[in-house]
């Protein structure tokens, strides 16, 4: 069972340490102790809570898509020259950067403050984990 410290659980959930402690007090999460005596929560229980509480912003495009990785957010920066553009978005706590043609930026009216959807359809996604401690 993966144990996650309170501060890390708060960071992963995008809440304060106090919120995680309130969840512990309310019985939403179960408190455990690690080998050093520090308070932890069960990783699987935290994952279930994250999934239960996830509320995705409504996709403003209103179209169907086979891509499952859709991030609704706000455009924070557009850097472009005559041919290419770099579009940066903030999608919840996630920064997403896309490279596209400057023509596409103009046609779609993409500018800082625009609401947009970053769609990721990848044949390869790398998942990394911390090194196991012996």
Secondary structure by P-SEA (a helix, b strand, c coil): cccccaaaaaaaacccaaaaaaaaaaccbbbbbcccccccccaaaaaaaaaaacccccccccccccccbbbbbbbccccccccbbbbbbbcccbbbbbbbbaaaaaaacccccbbbbbbbbccbbbbbbccccc
